[in-house]
Amino acid sequence: MLSRPPIPGGFREFLTKSNALALAVGVIIGASLGSVVNTLVNDVIMPPIGWMLGGVDFSELKYVLGTNPAGEEVAIGWGALLNSIIVFIIVAFVVYLISKIFIKEVPPEPTKACPFCLEPNAEAATKCRACASAI
């Protein structure tokens, strides 16, 4: 039988009681999702749009500024920027949908207001936490 390597108690507690594990999983999934969406945009979405617009390859669109002394073209690649913006929008939308599905908002605990300073206090409180008046 294989045994797990020991994890120091403080580190295990950190992982289980904080959102570090959820953050790590999110980063890994986000990186994978980014590459999938990048392929989706570059290979599935943009080619038909380019074809409908007369055979335009968006990744090759650029604004040529001139040539450098070595004779190479100096250009602003705005087509690649457009592809990156579309990738960002799709990734942001998918992350939003995933977060809406998996992250449930915790309802706020019931409170009662102090009659003197109107500070919200826990429902079971007998003294106000702001002005120390009896509630």
C-alpha positions as CSV (number, residue, x, y, z in Angstrom):
1,M,0.0,0.0,0.0
2,L,1.3,3.4,-0.9
3,S,1.5,6.0,1.8
4,R,1.2,9.7,1.2
5,P,4.2,11.9,2.0
6,P,3.6,13.9,5.2
7,I,2.4,17.4,4.9
8,P,3.3,19.8,7.7
9,G,0.2,20.6,9.8
10,G,0.4,24.4,9.2
11,F,0.6,24.0,5.5
12,R,-2.3,21.5,5.4
13,E,-4.4,23.9,7.5
14,F,-3.5,26.8,5.2
15,L,-4.6,24.8,2.2
16,T,-7.9,23.6,3.7
17,K,-9.0,26.8,5.5
18,S,-8.0,29.4,2.9
19,N,-8.8,29.8,-0.7
20,A,-5.2,28.9,-1.8
21,L,-6.2,25.5,-3.2
22,A,-9.2,27.0,-5.0
23,L,-7.0,29.7,-6.4
24,A,-4.4,27.1,-7.6
25,V,-7.0,25.0,-9.3
26,G,-8.5,28.2,-10.9
27,V,-5.1,29.2,-12.3
28,I,-4.5,25.8,-13.8
29,I,-7.9,25.6,-15.3
30,G,-7.6,29.2,-16.5
31,A,-4.3,28.5,-18.3
32,S,-5.8,25.5,-20.0
33,L,-9.0,27.4,-20.9
34,G,-6.9,30.2,-22.3
35,S,-5.1,27.9,-24.8
36,V,-8.4,26.2,-25.8
37,V,-10.1,29.6,-26.4
38,N,-7.0,30.9,-28.3
39,T,-7.2,27.9,-30.6
40,L,-11.0,28.4,-30.9
41,V,-10.6,32.0,-31.9
42,N,-7.7,31.6,-34.3
43,D,-8.7,28.4,-36.0
44,V,-12.5,28.3,-35.7
45,I,-14.1,31.7,-35.3
46,M,-11.8,34.1,-37.2
47,P,-11.3,32.1,-40.5
48,P,-15.1,32.1,-41.4
49,I,-15.3,35.8,-40.5
50,G,-12.3,36.5,-42.7
51,W,-13.8,34.4,-45.5
52,M,-17.1,36.3,-45.2
53,L,-15.2,39.6,-45.5
54,G,-13.4,38.5,-48.7
55,G,-10.6,36.2,-47.5
56,V,-9.1,38.4,-44.8
57,D,-6.6,36.8,-42.5
58,F,-7.0,38.8,-39.3
59,S,-3.7,37.7,-37.8
60,E,-1.8,39.2,-40.8
61,L,-3.5,42.6,-40.6
62,K,-1.1,45.4,-39.9
63,Y,-0.4,49.1,-40.3
64,V,3.0,49.5,-42.0
65,L,5.0,52.5,-40.5
66,G,7.9,52.1,-42.9
67,T,11.2,50.3,-43.1
68,N,14.2,50.3,-40.7
69,P,17.8,50.8,-41.9
70,A,18.2,47.1,-42.5
71,G,15.3,47.1,-44.9
72,E,12.9,45.3,-42.7
73,E,9.2,46.3,-42.4
74,V,8.2,48.1,-39.2
75,A,4.5,47.6,-38.6
76,I,1.8,47.7,-36.0
77,G,0.0,44.3,-36.0
78,W,-3.5,45.3,-35.1
79,G,-5.0,42.0,-36.5
80,A,-3.1,40.0,-33.8
81,L,-4.4,42.5,-31.2
82,L,-7.9,42.0,-32.5
83,N,-7.5,38.3,-32.1
84,S,-6.2,38.7,-28.5
85,I,-9.1,41.0,-27.6
86,I,-11.6,38.4,-28.8
87,V,-9.7,35.7,-26.9
88,F,-9.8,37.8,-23.7
89,I,-13.6,38.5,-24.1
90,I,-14.4,34.8,-24.5
91,V,-12.2,33.8,-21.6
92,A,-13.7,36.5,-19.3
93,F,-17.2,35.4,-20.3
94,V,-16.5,31.7,-19.7
95,V,-14.8,32.5,-16.3
96,Y,-17.9,34.6,-15.4
97,L,-20.2,31.7,-16.2
98,I,-18.1,29.2,-14.3
99,S,-18.0,31.5,-11.3
100,K,-21.7,32.0,-11.4
101,I,-22.3,28.2,-11.4
102,F,-19.8,27.3,-8.7
103,I,-19.5,30.3,-6.4
104,K,-22.6,30.8,-4.3
105,E,-23.0,34.0,-2.4
106,V,-23.3,33.4,1.3
107,P,-26.4,35.2,2.7
108,P,-25.5,37.8,5.3
109,E,-26.1,37.0,8.9
110,P,-29.1,38.6,10.5
111,T,-28.3,41.8,12.4
112,K,-30.1,44.3,14.5
113,A,-29.4,48.1,14.6
114,C,-28.4,49.9,17.8
115,P,-31.2,52.3,18.7
116,F,-28.6,55.0,19.7
117,C,-26.0,54.9,16.9
118,L,-27.7,52.8,14.3
119,E,-24.6,50.5,14.0
120,P,-25.5,47.0,12.8
121,N,-24.8,44.3,15.4
122,A,-25.1,40.6,15.6
123,E,-28.7,39.5,16.3
124,A,-27.7,37.9,19.6
125,A,-25.6,40.9,20.8
126,T,-26.6,42.6,24.1
127,K,-24.2,45.5,23.8
128,C,-23.5,47.7,20.7
129,R,-20.0,47.1,19.3
130,A,-19.6,50.8,18.4
131,C,-21.0,52.8,21.3
132,A,-21.3,50.0,24.0
133,S,-24.9,50.8,24.7
134,A,-27.2,48.1,25.9
135,I,-29.3,46.8,23.0
